């Protein structure tokens, strides 16, 4: 009996330790930034402008604008949870072939960007860059694109504005939904500081939505894309399934390229 009691106490202690560990270190699991020195010089083949936006709380957000001659519009791109603009600049240059400019920002703590991480502030930061895009182009020429973590910021700005279209790559219903799936044994709701409720924000969008999701995605399971597509909303929402795609390789498949070409043909 004593052994059983001791075992229960040890297991309970381990469970509480793991829960506390997850609460304290969740930002290191959610956000995987790499930093760049402030004097770092980007090296891209395509023309670009680098600039910063300063926020009301003193954060300084780094961004890149890739330009083309006679642009049809601009892609406002919110990137995934890892890396910095030295990587994402290369990735987003893909859209220049469609005669669209590209605007991509680094979140707080990523690359040269500074500031404290906070869910509400991250959403406000995302909105600042939509406002910047509107300084250059009318809304009917702005395509909002969100990849993985960035899908929640893209959905947020699209829900508060009226861009030409919203494109989501490997999006999640909410951070809570993904965390519950992965850490089913933990009390996720009370310990999670970030919720990122994409499923709630998507209900308010009036612009056409296209969702790309890989059927073999093990980071954000495919059913997230399926369920987002089925949520009643104010617009048309299309799901493009990449049958052999996983989380970071959709650009390697014909399903992705064929649909992207259709979305940018106008």
N, C-alpha and C positions, 0 to 999 in steps of 0.2 A: 504493500500500500504506500509506504514511504517512497519507494522507488518510482511508483506511478506519479505520485504528487510532485516529486522532484523533476520528473520528465516533463510533466505539464507546465511547470514553472519555467523550465529551460526553454521549451518550445514557445511559450507565450513571450518570454523575454526576447527570443530571436525574432519573433514576428513583430514585436514593437520596435526592435532595432531596425529591421528592414523597412518598416513603415516610416520611421523617423528619417532614415537614410534617404529614402525616395523623396520625402517632403523637402529636405534640405538641399538635395542635389538635383532636383528635377530640371533646373535650368540647364545643367550640363548634359542632360539626356535629350532635352528638346532642341536646344540651340548648339550647333557645332561650328562656331565661327573660326576663321583664321584671320589674324591681324596683319596689317600692312603698315610700314612706317609712313608718317605723314608726307615725307618727301619721295615716296615711291612713284616711279613714272611708269604708267601703263604702256604696253607695247602691242598694239593691234594693227592689223593690215588695213582695216577700213577707217575712214575719217571719223573722229569723235571729239567731243568736248567734255571736259571734266568740270564738275562744279559741286558746290556744297549748299545745303539748306540748313539754316540754324533754327532750332525749335524754341518755343517759349521757355522751356525748362533748361535751356543751355546745351542741348545735344547738338552735335554737328554731323550732318548726314551726307555722305559722299555718294555721288551718282555719275553716270555716264550717259551721254546722248550721242548715239551713232546717227550720222546724217547721210542723206542721199540727195541727188539732184531731182527736182520736181517730184517730191514725195506725195503719195496718195493719202498719207496719214501717218500715225505713229502707234507703235506697240508699246504700251506701258507694262513692263514685265516685273513681276514679283517672284523672286527666286526661291529656291529650296533652303533647307536649314543648314547646309554645310558650305564652307568655302567663302570666297569673297569675289569682288568684281574682276579680279585678274582672271578668274575662271569663268564667271558668269558673263563677262563681256564677250568672250569667245563663243559661248553657247548661244547667246541672244543675237549675235551677228547673223545667224541663220535667216532671220526674218528680213534682212536687208534685200535679199533677192526678189522680194515681192514689191519693191519700191516703197517700203514703209521705213520710216525712221524707227529707232528703238531708244526707249528711256528705261534704264535699269538702275535701281538704288541698292545700297548696302544697308541692312538693318543696323540698329544700335549694337555696338561691340563687334561688328563685322568689318573687316578691311580697315579703312581709315575712319569709319563712322564711330562716334562716341555717344555716351549717354547710358542711363540705367535702363535695363530691360523691364518692361511693364506692359501688360496686355493692352490697356487703354491707350497708352502712349504709342505703341506700335501701330495701332489702327489710325491714330491721328497722324503719325508720320506717313503712312500709306496715302492718306488723303491729301497731304501737302504735295505729293508728287503728281497726283491727279490734277490738282490745281495748277501745277507747273505745266503739265501737258496741255491744259486748256489755254495757257498763255500763248501757245504756239499753234494749236489746231482746234477747230470746233469739235464739239462732242461727237458728231457723226463721222469723224475721221479718227477717233481714238478707239483702239482695240485694247482691252484690258486682258492680260494673260497672267495666270497664276499657276505656279508649279509646286506641288506638294505643300509644304508649309505656306508658301506664297499664295496658295489657292484661297486661304481664308482672308488674306488682305485684299486680294483681287475681288472676291465676292463682296467684301465690305464696301469698297469704293464703288463698285457697280450698283450696289443696293441703294447708295445715297446719290447716285448720279444717273446719267443716261447715255453711256458710251455706245458706240456702233455695235459692239458685241463683246461677250465675255467668253474666254477660253480657259478651261481648267484642265490641267494635266496631273493625273494621279492625286485627286483631291480627297480629303477626308470629311466625314460627316461632322465630326467635332474631335478635338483632342481627347476629350473624355471617352468617346466611343473607341478610339484607337487604343488608348491606355487600358481600358477595361478588357479589351480583347487580349492584349499582351500580358497584362499583370492582373489576371482575373482573381488572384488570391489576395489582392490588396483592396482596402477601402478607398478607391480612387477618388470618388466625388469630394469627400471632405479634405483630402490632402492636396488636390490639384489646384495650383495657383493660376493656371492658364486653361481656359476652356475652349477658345477659338470655335464658337458655334456656327460653323459654315452652314449647317442645315437650317438654321433659323434665318440667317441673312439672305439666303438664296430665294426665300419666299417673296422678298420685296423687289426682286430684279425685274425690270421691264425690257431689257435688251435681250436679244437671242443668246442662248447659252449652248456651248458645245463642250462636252466632257470627254477627255481621252483617258482610258484606263487599261492597264495591262491585266489580262486574266491571271497571270502568274505573279502578280505583285504581292510580295511577302512583307513589305514595309507598311503600306496602306492597302489592306485587302480589297480586292475587286468589288466586293459588295458595297463598299463605301460609294463608289461611283454609281452603281446600280440604284442604290437607295436615294442618292442625291437627285438622280434623274427623275425619280418617281414622285418627288415632293411636289405637291401642288404649288404652282407659281403663277406669275402674271405674264409669262412669256413661253416661247417654245424652248424646250431643253432636249438636246440630242446627246445620246451616249454613243461614242465610238469605241468599240471593244478591239483591243489589239491582242489577238488570240495567244500569241507566243510572247508577248511583252511582259516585262517585270516592272520595276519601279523607275529605273534610270536609263532605260534603253529604248523608249518608244520611238525615238527619232530614227532608229535603225530599221523600222518596218514600213512596208508599203501602205498599210492601212492609215498610218499617221500622215505620210506625205500626200496621199491622195486627198484626204479630207482637208488638210491644211491648204493645199492649192485651191480647193473649192472655196474655202473661207476667205482667201485673199485675192480671188480672181477679179473682184470689182475695183 
